[in-house]
Structures are given as C-alpha cells and as structure tokens.
Amino acid sequence: MLTPLLDSSGSRPLYEQIYRHIRGEIEAGRLLPGERLPSKRALASHLKVSVVTVEGAYAQLLAEGYIRAEAKRGFFVLAAQAPPPPVHTLPATSSLPAQAVFPYNFSTSGVDTSLFPFSTWAKLMRETLAGRENALLSASHPQGAPELRRAIARHLYRFRGIQADPEQIVVGAGSEYLLGLLVQLLGREGGCGVENPGYAKTHRILTSCGVQVRPIPLDEAGLRVDALEQAGVRVAHVTPSHHFPLGIIMPVTRRRALLDWARAKPDRYILEDDYDSEFRFSGRPIPALQSLDAAQRVIYLNTFAKTLAPSLRISYLVLPPHLLERWRREFWFYSSTVPSFEQYTLAQFMERGHFERHLSRARTRYRARREALITAARETGLSKAGTLSGGEAGLHLLLEMNPRFREEDLVERAAKVGVGLSPLSAYDLTPPPPERPPALVLGYTRIPAEDIAPAFALLKSAWGF
C-alpha cells in the first residue's frame, strides 16, 4: 500500500502531497507501467484522509497522464515520463488542434453520446439500404432530400412556430458551410454585427470569408440595437432564444426592435442562430424570431449537432422567398454536401416520431444534470461564492464569481485538480468592461450527474470557498 508521509500543517494541500508522492514513485520506476493503484476508498482509509482528497490526487495524475482509469477496474500506472507542462483549458479561439482531457469536464462542446438511439438508427439505416437502392446512388437535390426538408418544415411549425415551405429549406454539412454560402448570397459589403461576448467560431468563419465583422455589446435583454445601428452594419448574427454564453433569452420587445432595425433600410438581414432552442426546461417554448418576421428579413439557421450528434454534420437554414429565388439563380450548381444515406435515415427518424421522443428523453436527462449542478453548488457552498444564471434553457449555466477571484486563477486551479472549465473571457471579442465580475461557463452535456458533486468538491478545495 502507498504510504506517503503527510503533513496536515504544511503549506501544500493533502491531495497535492499524495499526488507528488505517487508521481515521484512512477518517475523513479518504483511503480511500474500497468501496475494497479489502490482504490480511492482503500487509500483514503489507509491514510486516514477523505475520499475527496484522494480523488483530487488521482484526478491530477490522470490529467497529467501518469495514470489511466478503467471503468469498474480502477486506476493503472502508465509509462514513466518527464513531468509534462501544466494542463490548461484552451480558449475557444485557440488555433491548437485539441483541448486538454479532464476527468471532470464542464465543456460546452459535444453531447452525451450515450443518449444516441443507436438501435433505432441502425434499423432505419437497414430499411433505407433495402428500399432506396437507386436513390442512394443518385445525386441528391441541391437543397437536400425533399423528404428531409418536409420533415424539418413540420418540426419547425410544431415546435418553433415557423411556417416555412419545404422549398425554403437548404440542408448542408454543418453551420460553417451554410454560413459561407450565406456570405456569397448576401455579399460581403456592409459588414456583419455579432454578439460580444459570443460564439467565437462565428466571428472566425465570417472573417475568413472576407466579411468585416463588428462586435456588438449586449445588455440584460441581449444584443443592443442602438449599438448595432451605430456600427453601421448590414447583417446581424444573433442567438435570441438562448444567447451563448450568457444565457440571455431575448424578450419580445427587443426582438421587435431588432426586426424594426432590419426593416429600416433595404438589404438588411438578421441571421437567427437557433443552435439549442430544443432544450427549454421551464415555461412554454419561445417562438423563433423568424416567426415574428413579416418583412422577410430573417434567415433561420439550426443544426442537429446538439440534438443528435455533431458528427452527423447536418444543419439547415430557412430562406425568405425572395432570397430563395436568388439562391436558385446563382447557387443551383452546388451539389448537396450531406450524403443521401444520412438524409433519408434522418427523414424517417423524424417522420415516425423518433426525433420527438429522443428530444423528450434528452431534455429529461439534461434537466436532471442541471438540477444536480444547482444542488451541488448549494451543498458545497459554491452558491455563496458565486451566482448561477441562464438555467431556463440551453445546455450550460453561467457562474458569476465574487470579484475577489480572477478567472485565470479559477481555471488554472480547477485544471490542477482535474476539472475542465472555460472562462467567460474566452468568448470576448474585445476587452471586457472592468466592472464585469469574473465568470465561468459550465456545460453539462459531457459530465454525468453523479460526477458533478465530486467535481464541485474538488473545486471547493482548489478555490478555498
């Protein structure tokens, strides 16, 4: 059994003393690759410390790659190695290829893959193969398979209040691709206003397409229309149903003001990104901005990345009729970028009610995680050091901390105990106002409900609240 000499009166926390001891044993070759470590409970009992303390030590060893975890088997030593550099969460705008891997990850990217209905999907794929041999080998409609567009139109009418003809819908391989085509359709002149803070990838995509992008500040009701007017842009990209990352739900008065802005001058448009509108946990669903648009100035975008899986690469947009005419004149030569196989399978998945049932199950699962997160914050005392907001919809919460903390310190200390977090500043396109409190973005799609309390216990020890 591992027996480090612990000093409870020392300057280093107990979990760090245990971590350093095990790391030293691995680097010295006294713990060999493949050797099994004691369970967290056994080691805690042996050392007369809490299980949370041992969890913190093991989490840091996992994060730095000294050990690996195997479900229902335990922790095992990896090959000895030189100490790696400190683990940090990469900012959303980083050009590096991947993010660090954490035992407890509050990332906002990805979904809970265990929710994916593999058996149903596989059955529909077999039916598609058996019944559509010729269609699968033929070129798909440039806007996407008619069956899928009809299914999407019915879904939008029932759940988002959008009355769109299937002919107005364009299916594409991801929102990035569709945004690039919209730049060609609308033109680069006049610039585009984007929410600040906001989804940094949108800013990068538009900039890479040659668009002059202007960051537009927000207030408690969402994007400020007066600032949008002052920016002198022609297009506005917004997330009115659930702003990322602040979680603001734009009230109808601000929505109407935004529509008035678009109507005030010819050739102004609003790109409504409805990326996670299916996940609303209280009250009735809020109609999309597009459903209020009588002047045909809103282009609606959505994706199946959050509801099913990012790897499907299926997104879609709804064009106003006059833009659809221009699309067909100028872009009809573009081939559909989504394979017919996936389109027909998804169409059947939606038409037979599987998508609606899947959304219901996903909402139940994510609601439980949101409640577990709120409960853990209260029980650990985190709610006294910070305030959670944005929980009525979407798949993340915003944690505003006491001004005595610094975002960089919070993220770095969390990483050291194996908890991955994103600072709000990672989504700023301009320097944040000095009076804004430090804040963290907590996604809960990739962390099981039972792991949230242990993760918060680690944060409590790391942050000292």
C-alpha positions as CSV (number, residue, x, y, z in Angstrom):
1,M,0.0,0.0,0.0
2,L,1.2,3.5,-0.8
3,T,2.3,5.3,2.4
4,P,3.4,9.0,1.8
5,L,4.3,11.0,4.9
6,L,1.6,13.6,5.1
7,D,1.9,16.9,6.8
8,S,-1.5,18.3,7.6
9,S,0.0,21.6,8.9
10,G,2.1,22.1,5.8
11,S,1.6,24.7,3.1
12,R,0.7,22.1,0.4
13,P,-2.8,20.6,0.5
14,L,-3.0,16.9,1.3
15,Y,-4.2,15.9,-2.1
16,E,-1.1,17.6,-3.6
17,Q,1.2,15.8,-1.2
18,I,-0.3,12.5,-2.3
19,Y,-0.2,13.4,-5.9
20,R,3.5,14.4,-5.7
21,H,4.4,11.2,-3.8
22,I,2.7,8.9,-6.4
23,R,4.2,10.9,-9.3
24,G,7.7,10.5,-7.8
25,E,7.2,6.8,-7.4
26,I,6.2,6.5,-11.0
27,E,9.1,8.6,-12.3
28,A,11.6,6.7,-10.1
29,G,10.3,3.4,-11.6
30,R,9.1,2.0,-8.2
31,L,5.6,1.9,-9.6
32,L,5.7,0.0,-12.9
33,P,3.6,0.6,-16.1
34,G,0.4,-1.4,-15.8
35,E,0.5,-1.7,-12.0
36,R,-2.8,-1.2,-10.3
37,L,-3.2,1.6,-7.7
38,P,-5.3,1.2,-4.6
39,S,-8.9,2.2,-4.9
40,K,-9.7,5.8,-3.8
41,R,-11.7,4.4,-0.8
42,A,-8.9,2.0,0.2
43,L,-6.2,4.6,0.0
44,A,-8.3,7.1,1.9
45,S,-8.9,4.6,4.7
46,H,-5.2,3.7,4.8
47,L,-4.0,7.3,5.0
48,K,-6.9,8.5,7.3
49,V,-8.0,11.2,4.8
50,S,-11.2,11.8,3.0
51,V,-12.0,10.1,-0.3
52,V,-12.3,13.6,-1.9
53,T,-8.6,14.2,-1.0
54,V,-7.6,11.0,-2.8
55,E,-9.9,11.9,-5.7
56,G,-8.0,15.2,-6.1
57,A,-4.7,13.5,-6.2
58,Y,-5.8,10.9,-8.7
59,A,-7.5,13.5,-10.9
60,Q,-4.3,15.4,-11.2
61,L,-2.3,12.3,-12.1
62,L,-5.0,11.5,-14.7
63,A,-4.8,15.0,-16.1
64,E,-1.0,14.8,-16.5
65,G,-1.0,11.4,-18.0
66,Y,0.7,9.4,-15.2
67,I,-2.2,7.0,-14.7
68,R,-5.2,5.8,-16.6
69,A,-8.7,5.0,-15.4
70,E,-10.6,1.9,-16.5
71,A,-14.4,1.7,-15.7
72,K,-15.2,-0.8,-12.9
73,R,-11.5,-1.8,-12.7
74,G,-9.7,1.1,-11.2
75,F,-6.5,3.1,-11.8
76,F,-3.4,1.9,-13.5
77,V,0.1,3.3,-13.9
78,L,1.2,4.5,-17.4
79,A,4.7,4.5,-18.7
80,A,7.1,6.7,-16.7
81,Q,7.6,10.1,-18.2
82,A,9.1,13.5,-17.6
83,P,6.7,15.9,-15.9
84,P,4.5,17.5,-18.6
85,P,3.7,21.2,-18.7
86,P,0.7,22.3,-16.6
87,V,-2.7,21.5,-18.1
88,H,-4.8,24.4,-19.1
89,T,-8.2,24.6,-20.8
90,L,-7.6,26.0,-24.3
91,P,-9.5,29.2,-25.1
92,A,-12.3,28.8,-27.7
93,T,-10.3,30.9,-30.2
94,S,-7.2,28.8,-29.9
95,S,-5.7,27.5,-33.2
96,L,-4.3,24.4,-31.4
97,P,-5.8,21.2,-32.6
98,A,-7.4,19.8,-29.4
99,Q,-8.4,20.6,-25.9
100,A,-6.9,19.1,-22.7
101,V,-8.7,16.0,-21.4
102,F,-10.0,16.2,-17.8
103,P,-11.6,13.6,-15.6
104,Y,-14.4,16.1,-14.9
105,N,-15.2,18.2,-17.9
106,F,-17.7,21.1,-18.0
107,S,-17.1,21.7,-21.7
108,T,-19.9,23.2,-23.8
109,S,-18.8,21.2,-26.9
110,G,-20.2,17.8,-27.7
111,V,-23.2,15.9,-26.4
112,D,-23.9,12.9,-24.2
113,T,-23.2,10.1,-26.7
114,S,-25.0,7.5,-24.6
115,L,-28.3,9.2,-25.5
116,F,-27.9,8.5,-29.2
117,P,-30.6,6.0,-30.3
118,F,-28.2,3.5,-32.0
119,S,-30.7,0.6,-32.3
120,T,-33.4,2.7,-33.8
121,W,-30.9,4.5,-36.1
122,A,-29.4,1.2,-37.2
123,K,-32.9,-0.2,-38.0
124,L,-33.8,2.8,-40.1
125,M,-30.4,2.6,-41.9
126,R,-31.1,-1.0,-42.9
127,E,-34.6,0.0,-44.2
128,T,-33.0,2.8,-46.2
129,L,-30.5,0.5,-47.7
130,A,-33.2,-2.1,-48.6
131,G,-35.7,0.3,-50.0
132,R,-33.8,3.1,-51.7
133,E,-31.0,1.5,-53.7
134,N,-31.4,3.7,-56.7
135,A,-32.0,6.9,-54.8
136,L,-28.9,6.4,-52.6
137,L,-26.6,6.1,-55.7
138,S,-28.2,9.2,-57.5
139,A,-27.3,12.8,-56.9
140,S,-29.4,14.4,-54.2
141,H,-31.4,17.5,-54.7
142,P,-29.1,20.6,-54.3
143,Q,-31.1,21.8,-51.3
144,G,-31.3,18.4,-49.7
145,A,-33.7,15.4,-50.0
146,P,-37.3,16.5,-50.3
147,E,-38.4,14.0,-47.6
148,L,-36.0,15.5,-45.1
149,R,-37.0,19.1,-45.9
150,R,-40.6,18.2,-45.4
151,A,-39.9,16.6,-42.1
152,I,-37.9,19.6,-41.0
153,A,-40.7,22.0,-42.0
154,R,-43.2,20.1,-40.0
155,H,-40.9,20.1,-37.0
156,L,-40.3,23.8,-37.2
157,Y,-44.0,24.6,-37.4
158,R,-44.9,22.4,-34.4
159,F,-42.0,23.4,-32.1
160,R,-40.8,26.8,-33.2
161,G,-43.9,28.4,-34.7
162,I,-42.2,28.8,-38.1
163,Q,-44.4,28.5,-41.2
164,A,-41.9,27.6,-43.9
165,D,-42.4,25.8,-47.1
166,P,-40.0,22.8,-47.6
167,E,-38.8,24.6,-50.7
168,Q,-37.4,27.4,-48.5
169,I,-35.1,24.9,-46.6
170,V,-31.5,24.3,-47.6
171,V,-29.7,21.3,-45.9
172,G,-25.9,21.5,-45.6
173,A,-22.9,19.8,-44.0
174,G,-22.6,21.9,-40.9
175,S,-23.4,25.5,-39.9
176,E,-19.9,26.6,-41.0
177,Y,-20.6,25.5,-44.6
178,L,-24.0,27.2,-44.7
179,L,-22.6,30.5,-43.2
180,G,-20.0,30.5,-46.0
181,L,-22.8,30.2,-48.6
182,L,-24.8,32.9,-47.0
183,V,-21.8,35.3,-47.3
184,Q,-21.9,34.6,-51.0
185,L,-25.6,35.1,-51.2
186,L,-25.8,38.3,-49.2
187,G,-22.5,39.8,-50.2
188,R,-19.5,40.9,-48.1
189,E,-20.3,44.6,-48.3
190,G,-21.6,46.5,-45.3
191,G,-20.2,44.2,-42.7
192,C,-21.8,41.9,-40.1
193,G,-22.5,42.6,-36.4
194,V,-22.0,39.7,-34.0
195,E,-22.8,39.3,-30.3
196,N,-19.9,40.2,-27.9
197,P,-19.3,38.1,-25.9
198,G,-20.4,35.3,-28.3
199,Y,-19.5,32.2,-30.2
200,A,-16.0,32.9,-31.4
201,K,-16.2,30.5,-34.2
202,T,-18.8,32.5,-36.0
203,H,-16.5,35.5,-35.9
204,R,-13.7,33.5,-37.4
205,I,-15.8,31.9,-40.1
206,L,-17.2,35.3,-41.3
207,T,-13.8,36.9,-41.1
208,S,-12.2,34.1,-43.1
209,C,-14.9,34.7,-45.8
210,G,-13.8,38.3,-46.1
211,V,-16.6,39.9,-44.1
212,Q,-15.8,42.9,-41.9
213,V,-17.1,41.8,-38.5
214,R,-18.1,44.3,-35.8
215,P,-18.5,43.1,-32.2
216,I,-21.8,44.4,-30.8
217,P,-22.2,44.7,-26.9
218,L,-25.1,43.2,-25.0
219,D,-27.2,44.2,-22.1
220,E,-29.7,42.3,-19.9
221,A,-32.1,41.9,-22.9
222,G,-29.5,40.7,-25.4
223,L,-27.9,42.4,-28.4
224,R,-28.1,46.2,-28.2
225,V,-29.9,47.5,-31.2
226,D,-28.6,51.1,-30.7
227,A,-25.0,49.8,-30.8
228,L,-25.9,47.8,-33.9
229,E,-27.2,50.9,-35.6
230,Q,-24.1,52.8,-34.6
231,A,-21.9,50.1,-36.0
232,G,-23.3,50.7,-39.5
233,V,-23.5,47.0,-40.5
234,R,-25.9,45.4,-42.9
235,V,-26.3,42.0,-41.4
236,A,-26.7,40.9,-37.7
237,H,-25.9,37.4,-36.4
238,V,-27.9,36.7,-33.2
239,T,-28.9,33.9,-30.8
240,P,-32.2,35.3,-29.4
241,S,-33.6,32.1,-27.9
242,H,-30.6,31.4,-25.7
243,H,-27.5,33.5,-26.0
244,F,-24.2,31.8,-25.9
245,P,-22.5,32.1,-23.4
246,L,-24.5,34.5,-21.2
247,G,-27.8,32.5,-21.4
248,I,-29.9,35.6,-22.1
249,I,-33.4,34.9,-23.7
250,M,-34.2,38.0,-25.8
251,P,-37.6,39.4,-24.8
252,V,-40.2,40.2,-27.4
253,T,-39.7,44.0,-27.1
254,R,-36.0,43.6,-28.1
255,R,-36.9,41.2,-30.8
256,R,-39.3,43.6,-32.3
257,A,-36.7,46.4,-32.1
258,L,-34.3,44.2,-33.9
259,L,-36.8,43.5,-36.6
260,D,-37.5,47.2,-36.9
261,W,-33.8,47.8,-37.4
262,A,-33.8,45.2,-40.3
263,R,-36.8,46.8,-41.9
264,A,-35.4,50.4,-41.7
265,K,-33.1,50.0,-44.7
266,P,-33.2,47.8,-47.8
267,D,-30.9,44.8,-47.9
268,R,-30.5,44.4,-44.1
269,Y,-30.8,40.9,-42.8
270,I,-30.8,39.0,-39.5
271,L,-29.1,35.6,-39.2
272,E,-31.0,33.8,-36.4
273,D,-28.9,31.0,-35.0
274,D,-31.3,28.7,-33.0
275,Y,-28.5,26.3,-32.0
276,D,-30.0,24.8,-28.9
277,S,-33.6,26.0,-28.8
278,E,-35.0,22.5,-28.3
279,F,-33.7,22.4,-24.8
280,R,-36.0,24.6,-22.7
281,F,-36.7,23.4,-19.1
282,S,-39.4,25.8,-17.8
283,G,-42.4,27.5,-19.3
284,R,-43.6,27.2,-22.9
285,P,-41.3,27.1,-25.9
286,I,-40.5,30.7,-27.1
287,P,-41.4,31.3,-30.8
288,A,-38.4,31.8,-33.1
289,L,-37.6,35.4,-34.2
290,Q,-38.3,34.3,-37.7
291,S,-42.0,33.6,-36.7
292,L,-42.4,37.3,-36.0
293,D,-40.8,38.5,-39.2
294,A,-43.4,39.9,-41.7
295,A,-40.8,41.7,-43.8
296,Q,-38.8,38.6,-44.8
297,R,-35.5,39.8,-43.3
298,V,-34.7,36.8,-41.0
299,I,-32.7,33.8,-42.2
300,Y,-33.1,31.0,-39.7
301,L,-30.3,28.5,-39.0
302,N,-30.3,25.4,-36.9
303,T,-28.4,22.1,-36.6
304,F,-28.7,18.6,-35.4
305,A,-25.3,18.8,-33.7
306,K,-26.8,19.4,-30.2
307,T,-29.9,17.3,-30.5
308,L,-28.3,14.2,-32.1
309,A,-24.6,14.3,-32.7
310,P,-22.0,16.8,-34.1
311,S,-20.5,14.0,-36.3
312,L,-23.7,13.8,-38.4
313,R,-22.8,17.1,-39.9
314,I,-26.4,18.0,-40.8
315,S,-27.5,21.6,-40.5
316,Y,-30.1,23.6,-42.3
317,L,-31.4,27.1,-43.0
318,V,-34.7,28.7,-44.0
319,L,-34.5,31.4,-46.6
320,P,-37.1,34.1,-47.2
321,P,-38.9,33.5,-50.6
322,H,-37.1,36.4,-52.4
323,L,-33.7,35.1,-51.3
324,L,-34.7,31.6,-52.4
325,E,-35.2,32.9,-55.9
326,R,-31.7,34.4,-55.9
327,W,-30.3,31.2,-54.4
328,R,-31.7,29.1,-57.3
329,R,-30.4,31.6,-59.9
330,E,-26.9,31.8,-58.5
331,F,-26.2,28.6,-56.5
332,W,-28.2,25.9,-58.1
333,F,-25.0,24.3,-59.4
334,Y,-23.9,23.5,-55.9
335,S,-24.3,19.8,-55.1
336,S,-25.8,18.7,-51.7
337,T,-23.0,18.2,-49.2
338,V,-24.8,15.7,-47.0
339,P,-24.8,12.1,-48.2
340,S,-28.3,10.8,-49.3
341,F,-28.0,7.9,-46.9
342,E,-27.9,10.1,-43.8
343,Q,-30.6,12.4,-45.2
344,Y,-33.2,9.6,-45.9
345,T,-32.4,7.9,-42.5
346,L,-32.9,11.2,-40.6
347,A,-36.1,11.9,-42.5
348,Q,-37.6,8.6,-41.4
349,F,-36.3,9.2,-37.9
350,M,-38.3,12.4,-37.8
351,E,-41.4,11.3,-39.7
352,R,-42.0,8.3,-37.4
353,G,-41.8,10.4,-34.2
354,H,-38.4,9.1,-33.1
355,F,-36.9,12.5,-33.0
356,E,-39.6,13.9,-30.8
357,R,-39.2,11.0,-28.4
358,H,-35.5,11.4,-28.4
359,L,-35.7,15.1,-27.6
360,S,-38.0,14.3,-24.7
361,R,-35.5,11.8,-23.2
362,A,-32.6,14.2,-23.8
363,R,-34.5,17.0,-22.0
364,T,-35.2,14.7,-19.0
365,R,-31.5,13.7,-18.8
366,Y,-30.1,17.2,-19.1
367,R,-32.7,18.6,-16.7
368,A,-31.5,16.1,-14.1
369,R,-27.9,17.3,-14.7
370,R,-28.9,20.9,-14.4
371,E,-30.6,20.2,-11.1
372,A,-27.7,18.2,-9.9
373,L,-25.4,21.1,-10.7
374,I,-27.5,23.6,-8.9
375,T,-27.9,21.2,-5.9
376,A,-24.1,20.6,-5.7
377,A,-23.4,24.3,-5.9
378,R,-25.7,24.8,-2.9
379,E,-24.4,21.9,-0.9
380,T,-20.8,22.6,-1.4
381,G,-21.2,26.3,-0.6
382,L,-20.3,27.4,-4.2
383,S,-23.5,29.3,-4.4
384,K,-22.2,31.6,-1.6
385,A,-19.0,32.4,-3.7
386,G,-20.8,32.8,-7.0
387,T,-24.2,33.1,-8.7
388,L,-25.6,30.7,-11.3
389,S,-27.7,32.0,-14.2
390,G,-29.1,31.0,-17.6
391,G,-30.7,27.8,-16.4
392,E,-34.1,28.1,-18.1
393,A,-32.9,26.9,-21.4
394,G,-29.9,25.5,-23.2
395,L,-27.2,23.2,-22.1
396,H,-24.9,25.4,-20.0
397,L,-25.0,27.7,-17.0
398,L,-23.0,30.8,-16.3
399,L,-21.3,31.1,-12.9
400,E,-20.5,34.6,-11.9
401,M,-18.0,34.6,-9.1
402,N,-17.1,37.0,-6.3
403,P,-14.9,39.9,-7.6
404,R,-12.1,38.8,-5.3
405,F,-11.4,35.9,-7.7
406,R,-9.6,36.1,-11.0
407,E,-10.9,34.0,-14.0
408,E,-7.4,32.8,-14.9
409,D,-6.7,31.6,-11.3
410,L,-10.0,29.8,-11.1
411,V,-9.5,28.0,-14.4
412,E,-5.8,27.1,-13.5
413,R,-6.6,25.8,-10.0
414,A,-9.5,23.8,-11.4
415,A,-7.3,22.2,-14.0
416,K,-4.8,21.2,-11.4
417,V,-7.4,19.1,-9.7
418,G,-8.8,17.6,-12.9
419,V,-11.8,19.9,-13.6
420,G,-12.1,21.5,-17.0
421,L,-13.7,24.9,-17.1
422,S,-14.0,27.7,-19.6
423,P,-13.6,31.4,-18.6
424,L,-16.2,33.9,-19.9
425,S,-13.3,36.0,-21.2
426,A,-12.6,33.2,-23.7
427,Y,-15.7,34.4,-25.6
428,D,-14.9,38.1,-25.6
429,L,-14.1,39.7,-29.0
430,T,-12.9,42.9,-27.3
431,P,-11.6,43.6,-23.8
432,P,-14.4,43.1,-21.3
433,P,-15.6,46.0,-19.2
434,P,-13.6,46.3,-16.0
435,E,-16.7,46.2,-13.8
436,R,-17.8,42.8,-15.0
437,P,-17.3,40.1,-12.4
438,P,-15.3,37.0,-13.2
439,A,-17.4,34.3,-14.6
440,L,-17.2,30.7,-15.8
441,V,-19.2,28.8,-18.4
442,L,-20.4,25.4,-17.1
443,G,-21.6,23.0,-19.8
444,Y,-23.3,19.8,-18.5
445,T,-23.7,17.6,-21.6
446,R,-20.5,15.7,-21.1
447,I,-20.4,15.1,-17.4
448,P,-22.6,12.5,-15.7
449,A,-24.9,13.8,-13.0
450,E,-23.2,11.6,-10.3
451,D,-19.8,13.3,-11.2
452,I,-21.0,16.8,-10.6
453,A,-20.9,16.8,-6.8
454,P,-17.3,15.2,-6.7
455,A,-16.2,17.8,-9.2
456,F,-17.5,20.6,-7.1
457,A,-15.9,19.1,-4.0
458,L,-12.6,19.4,-5.8
459,L,-13.3,23.0,-6.8
460,K,-14.1,23.8,-3.2
461,S,-10.7,22.5,-2.1
462,A,-8.9,24.2,-5.1
463,W,-10.7,27.6,-4.7
464,G,-11.0,27.7,-1.0
465,F,-14.5,29.0,-0.8
